[in-house]
């Protein structure tokens, strides 16, 4: 699992989002309970302007690990979603009872 994390992060750092998405998808398929892989998938999809899919993946990450909401709040990959009501609902931890 750690190698998938490293691979996705490396590809993202090299602006190779399409490849990063492939590995993030493999990761979430193989390790569906890993919130980090869902978060990487969400951030990659957001950068690729696949906003609906990004929100779905981010929702899964936050469901598995509520702290992912604060990570998304400050992550520049989600800049394209900052005006989305769904995104704001996901990152507003206080409104979720946590």
The 8 nearest C-alpha neighbors of each residue, nearest first, counted from 0:
[[1, 3, 2, 4, 26, 30, 29, 5],
 [2, 0, 4, 3, 5, 6, 26, 36],
 [1, 3, 5, 0, 4, 6, 7, 26],
 [4, 2, 6, 0, 1, 5, 7, 26],
 [5, 3, 1, 2, 7, 6, 8, 0],
 [4, 6, 2, 8, 3, 7, 9, 1],
 [5, 7, 3, 9, 8, 4, 2, 10],
 [8, 6, 19, 10, 4, 9, 5, 22],
 [7, 9, 11, 5, 6, 10, 12, 4],
 [10, 8, 6, 12, 7, 11, 5, 13],
 [11, 9, 15, 13, 7, 19, 12, 8],
 [12, 10, 14, 8, 13, 9, 15, 16],
 [11, 13, 9, 10, 14, 8, 15, 7],
 [12, 14, 10, 11, 15, 9, 16, 8],
 [15, 13, 11, 12, 16, 10, 19, 17],
 [16, 14, 10, 13, 11, 18, 17, 19],
 [15, 17, 19, 18, 14, 11, 20, 43],
 [18, 16, 20, 19, 15, 21, 47, 43],
 [17, 19, 21, 20, 16, 15, 22, 10],
 [20, 18, 7, 16, 10, 22, 21, 17],
 [19, 21, 23, 17, 18, 22, 24, 16],
 [20, 22, 18, 24, 19, 23, 25, 17],
 [23, 21, 25, 19, 24, 20, 26, 7],
 [22, 24, 20, 26, 40, 25, 21, 36],
 [25, 23, 27, 21, 26, 22, 20, 28],
 [26, 24, 22, 28, 23, 27, 29, 21],
 [25, 27, 23, 29, 24, 28, 30, 22],
 [26, 28, 31, 30, 24, 29, 25, 36],
 [29, 27, 25, 26, 31, 30, 24, 23],
 [28, 30, 26, 27, 25, 31, 24, 0],
 [31, 29, 27, 32, 26, 33, 28, 0],
 [32, 30, 27, 33, 28, 29, 26, 34],
 [31, 33, 30, 34, 63, 27, 37, 60],
 [34, 32, 35, 31, 36, 30, 37, 27],
 [35, 33, 60, 37, 36, 63, 64, 38],
 [36, 34, 38, 37, 33, 39, 60, 4],
 [35, 37, 39, 38, 34, 33, 27, 23],
 [38, 36, 40, 60, 34, 35, 39, 56],
 [37, 39, 35, 41, 36, 40, 60, 57],
 [40, 38, 36, 42, 41, 37, 43, 35],
 [39, 41, 37, 23, 43, 38, 42, 36],
 [42, 40, 53, 56, 38, 44, 57, 39],
 [41, 43, 45, 39, 76, 44, 40, 38],
 [44, 42, 40, 46, 45, 41, 16, 39],
 [43, 45, 47, 53, 49, 41, 46, 42],
 [46, 44, 48, 42, 47, 53, 43, 50],
 [45, 47, 43, 48, 44, 76, 42, 77],
 [46, 48, 44, 45, 49, 43, 16, 17],
 [49, 47, 45, 50, 46, 44, 79, 53],
 [50, 48, 44, 47, 45, 52, 51, 53],
 [49, 51, 53, 48, 45, 52, 54, 44],
 [52, 50, 54, 53, 49, 55, 45, 44],
 [51, 53, 55, 50, 54, 49, 56, 44],
 [52, 54, 41, 50, 44, 56, 45, 51],
 [55, 53, 57, 51, 52, 56, 58, 50],
 [54, 56, 52, 58, 53, 57, 51, 59],
 [57, 55, 41, 59, 53, 58, 54, 37],
 [58, 56, 60, 54, 41, 59, 55, 38],
 [59, 57, 55, 61, 56, 60, 54, 62],
 [58, 60, 62, 56, 57, 61, 63, 55],
 [61, 59, 34, 57, 37, 63, 38, 58],
 [62, 60, 65, 64, 58, 67, 63, 59],
 [63, 61, 59, 60, 64, 58, 65, 34],
 [62, 64, 60, 61, 34, 59, 65, 32],
 [65, 63, 61, 66, 62, 67, 34, 60],
 [64, 66, 61, 67, 68, 62, 63, 92],
 [67, 65, 68, 64, 69, 70, 61, 92],
 [66, 68, 70, 61, 65, 69, 64, 71],
 [69, 67, 90, 71, 66, 70, 61, 65],
 [68, 70, 72, 71, 67, 66, 90, 73],
 [71, 69, 67, 68, 72, 73, 74, 66],
 [72, 70, 74, 68, 69, 73, 67, 90],
 [71, 73, 69, 70, 74, 90, 68, 77],
 [72, 74, 71, 70, 75, 69, 77, 76],
 [73, 75, 71, 76, 72, 77, 70, 78],
 [76, 74, 77, 78, 73, 71, 72, 79],
 [77, 75, 42, 74, 46, 78, 45, 43],
 [76, 78, 75, 80, 79, 45, 74, 42],
 [79, 77, 75, 81, 80, 76, 74, 45],
 [80, 78, 77, 81, 45, 48, 82, 76],
 [79, 81, 83, 77, 78, 82, 86, 50],
 [80, 82, 78, 83, 79, 77, 86, 87],
 [83, 81, 80, 84, 79, 87, 86, 78],
 [84, 82, 86, 80, 85, 81, 87, 79],
 [83, 85, 87, 86, 88, 82, 81, 80],
 [86, 84, 88, 83, 87, 89, 54, 80],
 [87, 85, 89, 83, 88, 84, 80, 90],
 [86, 88, 84, 90, 89, 85, 91, 83],
 [89, 87, 85, 91, 86, 90, 84, 94],
 [90, 88, 86, 87, 91, 85, 68, 58],
 [91, 89, 68, 87, 88, 92, 72, 69],
 [92, 90, 88, 93, 89, 94, 87, 68],
 [91, 93, 95, 94, 90, 97, 68, 96],
 [94, 92, 95, 91, 96, 97, 90, 88],
 [93, 95, 92, 91, 96, 88, 97, 89],
 [96, 94, 92, 93, 97, 91, 89, 88],
 [95, 97, 94, 93, 92, 91, 65, 89],
 [96, 95, 92, 93, 65, 94, 66, 91]]
